[in-house]
Amino acid sequence: MLKRTPEPELMDDLEQAVAYDEADFSTTDADFVERFFRFCPEPQRVVDLGCGPGNLALRIAAGCPDAEVLAVDGSEAMLARGRARRGASLEDRVRFAAHTLPDATLPQASFDAVVSN
């Protein structure tokens, strides 16, 4: 079993979340999602743990029109950034939820894939 080492702090501060969201991760995010689709070409349900502002969750949903993505993070400021970026076209398929792991209140569900970057 993999021992989880949580980050020492969440980016709860709006200023931190904005700075992170405005950083350019486009190349690494695109590479991650490209590799993801090689291993899981047509996912139906995906969970993104520690999603931050939703970079991966939004790219996965945009790249697979049938996928539903649950994007989980412990920071409401980060989740707010993701919700703001989601847009109407992905609103029904990308859901942002506040949880820190482990969390017994996280809905029990089966997923085709779990991502975390």
N, C-alpha and C positions, 0 to 999 in steps of 0.2 A: 504494500500500500504506500502511495506517495504521501509523504508528510507535507502538509500545507503550511507555508510560512506567510501569514498575512502581511500586507503592507503596514508600515507603522502608523500611517494616518490616511484619512480620506481627504479628498480635495473638496471639502464642504464650502469653502469660501468662494463666492461668485467670481472674484478676481482670478483665483487660481483656475477655476473651471474655464473661464473665458480664455486665459492664456494657453491652457492645454488645448482647448478646442481650436484655437487659431494657429497652433503649431502645424507645420506641414509634414504630415505622416503619409501623404498620398502615395508615395512610391512603395513604402513597406506595407501599407494597407492593401494596395493593389496586388502586390506579390502574395500576401497572405491569402487573399480571397481567390486569386488564381489557383494557388495550390489547393485550397479548400475544395474548389469545384472539381479538381482532378480526382480527389478522393471521394467526394460526395456530390456527383453531378446534378442530382435532382432531389434535394432535400425537401421534405414537407414541413418538418418542425425542427427548428434550431434554437438552442439557448446560447447566449453570449454572456459569459460570467465576467464581471468586472468590465462592463461595456464602455465606461466613460461616457463620452458624448455620442456614442453609437456609430463610430466609424465603420466597424466591421458589420454590425447588424444591418445598417442601412445599405451597405454595398452588397451584402448577401441577398437581401430582399429585392434590391433592384436587379440583381443578376439572375434571379430565379422567381418568375412571376407567381409560382404556386406555393412558395415557401412562406410560412409564418415564423416570425422570429420573436423570442422573448429576450429582451435586453435587460440584464440585471446589473445594478451597481448600488453601492452603499451611499453614494453622494447625490442628494437631491439636486444640487447645483449642476452636476454633470448630466443627470437625467433630464433636467429642464433644457439644457443645450441640445440634447438629442431630440427631445420632443419638438423643439423649435425648428430643427433641421429636417425632420421627418417628412413634412409636406403631406398634402391631402392624398396623393396617390399611394402612399405607403401606410396611411393611418390605420387601415383595417388589418394590416399584416405585420406591423412592428409595434410591439407593446413594450413600454419601458416600465420597470418595476423596481422599487427600492427594497433591497435586501442586502445584508452582510452575511457572509458565510462563516460557519454553518448557520442555517436558519431553518428551524422546523416549520415556520409558517410559509416557506416557499412552496407554491403549489406542486403537488406530486403529478408528474406527467412523464410520458415517454417522448424522447427526442431522437431524431435521426442523427443529430450531431450536436456536440458540445464544443464551443470555441471559447478561447480565452487568450488574450494577447497582452 
